[in-house]
Amino acid sequence: MDAIRSREAARRDYRDPVPFLKRLRVIEHRLMDAPLDAQVRTLRTNKLKEWREARLGALFCHGMSERMGQKVFLSKGEFEDADFVGMWFDGDVQHFAPVQIKELVPEELNSRVTLDTLVQGLSIYSGRKDLTVLIHLNRRAHFKPESLVLPPQLPIAALWVLACTDSTQSEWAIWGNFLEQVEGTRFAYPA
């Protein structure tokens, strides 16, 4: 990350994702039986896009915290070409990860998009070697990390895949970094 971009990232507000996820879970349970439009319930309106991305960002940062064994903080909201920024410390060194979210939407929303087409589309990114891409698998499917085929020389820093692994959205998994050695980590939605 260049010095100017790093200074801008450092000025953002970073928070622990766990309290946010816990508050969100309370709201989700309260609204479960409410007579709401499905688009509102799943945060699929333009006005709720920021909160859908914040939820995914918080899940990613929480999953990375579990994976790394140290807290990864979240700064929600867009940052240049990213949808959120993750931040963690390695000793006294502060690290930032601007993250762009891509989503494999449920088939009923768009059955033509596949994981392969999403991944092949990542070639469009250029000039930002510090950008992490997170693909949210929001579709019922069996994911085989070894079957993911990457375009040559992706111009990004990292590629991760996030998916819910149960119907109650209590269990999640994260796989990556697909540009290095791929490993999967399961983690629980914070209760």
matplotlib code that plots the C-alpha trace (Angstrom):
import matplotlib.pyplot as plt

x = [0.0, 1.5, 2.0, -0.9, -3.4, -2.0, -2.5, -6.1, -6.7, -5.3, -7.8, -10.8, -12.7, -12.0, -14.2, -14.3, -16.7, -18.0, -20.3, -21.7, -22.5, -24.1, -26.4, -27.2, -28.2, -30.6, -32.2, -32.3, -34.1, -36.7, -37.5, -37.6, -41.4, -42.1, -44.2, -41.3, -40.5, -37.8, -35.6, -35.6, -35.1, -32.0, -30.7, -31.0, -32.3, -30.0, -30.6, -29.5, -26.5, -24.1, -25.4, -25.2, -21.6, -20.9, -22.3, -20.1, -17.1, -17.7, -18.0, -14.8, -12.9, -14.2, -13.3, -9.8, -9.5, -10.3, -8.0, -5.0, -5.6, -5.5, -8.2, -8.9, -10.9, -13.5, -13.9, -17.2, -18.0, -16.3, -12.7, -11.7, -12.1, -12.9, -16.2, -14.5, -11.1, -9.7, -7.0, -4.8, -1.5, 1.5, 3.5, 3.8, 3.1, -0.4, -1.7, -4.6, -6.5, -8.9, -11.5, -13.8, -16.8, -18.1, -21.1, -22.3, -26.0, -28.7, -29.8, -33.3, -31.6, -29.3, -28.7, -26.4, -23.5, -21.2, -18.2, -16.0, -17.4, -16.9, -13.3, -12.5, -14.0, -11.3, -8.9, -10.4, -8.6, -5.5, -3.0, -4.0, -1.7, -3.0, -6.7, -8.1, -11.2, -13.7, -16.2, -19.3, -20.8, -24.5, -25.8, -26.5, -23.7, -20.9, -17.7, -14.5, -11.6, -9.2, -11.5, -11.2, -9.3, -7.7, -6.8, -3.0, -1.4, -4.4, -3.7, -4.8, -3.2, -5.4, -8.5, -10.8, -14.1, -16.6, -19.7, -22.3, -22.3, -25.6, -29.2, -29.3, -26.3, -24.5, -21.6, -19.3, -16.2, -13.4, -11.0, -7.9, -5.7, -6.1, -3.0, -0.9, -1.5, -5.3, -6.6, -10.1, -11.2, -14.6, -15.9, -19.1, -21.2, -20.6, -23.4]
y = [0.0, 3.4, 6.0, 8.2, 5.3, 4.0, 7.4, 7.5, 4.0, 4.9, 7.8, 5.5, 4.3, 0.6, -1.5, -5.0, -6.9, -9.2, -6.7, -5.5, -9.1, -9.9, -6.8, -7.7, -11.2, -9.9, -7.7, -10.6, -12.8, -10.1, -9.6, -13.3, -13.5, -9.9, -9.2, -7.8, -7.8, -10.5, -7.9, -5.9, -9.0, -10.0, -6.4, -6.5, -2.9, -0.1, 1.7, -1.4, -2.3, -0.6, -2.9, -6.0, -5.2, -4.3, -7.7, -9.5, -7.4, -8.2, -11.9, -11.8, -9.9, -12.2, -15.3, -13.9, -13.2, -16.8, -18.0, -15.8, -16.0, -12.2, -9.5, -8.1, -4.9, -3.6, -0.2, -0.3, 1.7, 2.3, 3.1, 4.0, 0.6, -1.3, -2.0, -2.1, -2.1, -4.7, -3.7, -5.7, -5.3, -7.5, -6.4, -2.6, -2.7, -1.8, -3.6, -2.6, -4.7, -2.9, -5.5, -5.6, -7.9, -10.1, -12.3, -15.5, -14.6, -17.2, -18.9, -17.4, -13.9, -14.8, -18.4, -17.5, -16.3, -19.0, -19.0, -19.4, -16.3, -14.3, -15.4, -14.8, -11.3, -10.4, -9.8, -6.3, -5.0, -3.2, -1.0, -1.9, -4.7, -4.2, -5.0, -8.1, -9.7, -11.6, -13.8, -14.5, -17.9, -17.1, -20.1, -23.7, -25.7, -27.9, -25.9, -27.6, -25.1, -27.2, -26.8, -23.0, -22.0, -18.6, -16.4, -16.0, -13.1, -11.7, -8.1, -8.3, -9.0, -11.8, -13.9, -15.3, -17.2, -16.9, -19.1, -20.1, -23.8, -24.4, -23.3, -21.2, -19.1, -20.0, -21.8, -20.2, -21.1, -19.1, -20.4, -18.7, -17.1, -18.6, -16.7, -18.6, -21.9, -22.5, -23.5, -23.5, -22.4, -23.0, -20.5, -19.8, -16.7, -14.9, -15.7]
z = [0.0, -1.0, 1.7, 0.8, 0.6, 3.9, 5.6, 4.3, 5.6, 9.0, 9.3, 9.2, 12.2, 13.0, 15.2, 16.6, 14.3, 17.1, 18.9, 15.5, 14.5, 17.9, 17.6, 14.0, 15.0, 17.6, 14.9, 12.5, 15.0, 15.9, 12.2, 11.3, 11.5, 10.7, 7.5, 5.6, 1.9, 1.2, -0.3, 2.9, 5.1, 3.0, 2.8, -1.0, -1.5, -2.6, 0.8, 2.7, 0.5, 3.0, 5.8, 3.7, 2.9, 6.5, 7.6, 5.1, 6.1, 9.8, 9.0, 7.0, 9.7, 12.4, 10.4, 9.8, 13.5, 14.2, 11.5, 12.5, 16.3, 16.6, 16.2, 12.8, 13.0, 10.5, 8.9, 7.1, 4.0, 0.7, 0.4, -3.2, -4.9, -1.8, 0.0, 3.5, 5.1, 7.5, 10.0, 12.3, 14.2, 13.9, 16.9, 16.5, 12.7, 11.6, 8.5, 6.3, 3.8, 1.5, 0.5, -2.6, -2.2, -5.0, -4.5, -6.1, -5.6, -5.1, -8.2, -8.1, -8.4, -11.2, -12.3, -15.2, -12.9, -11.7, -9.4, -12.5, -14.2, -11.1, -10.7, -14.4, -14.1, -11.5, -14.4, -14.8, -11.7, -12.4, -10.6, -7.0, -5.8, -2.2, -3.0, -1.4, -3.1, -1.0, -2.9, -0.8, -1.9, -1.3, -3.0, -1.9, -3.4, -2.5, -2.8, -3.8, -3.3, -5.4, -8.4, -8.5, -11.7, -11.5, -14.4, -14.8, -12.9, -11.1, -10.3, -6.6, -3.3, -2.1, -3.0, -0.3, -0.4, 2.4, 2.8, 5.3, 6.0, 7.8, 7.4, 10.6, 9.5, 12.7, 11.0, 8.4, 6.6, 4.9, 2.3, 0.9, 0.1, -3.4, -4.6, -2.1, -0.3, 0.1, 3.5, 4.9, 8.4, 10.0, 12.5, 14.4, 14.1, 17.4, 19.9]

ax = plt.figure().add_subplot(projection="3d")
ax.plot(x, y, z, "-o")
ax.set_aspect("equal")
plt.show()
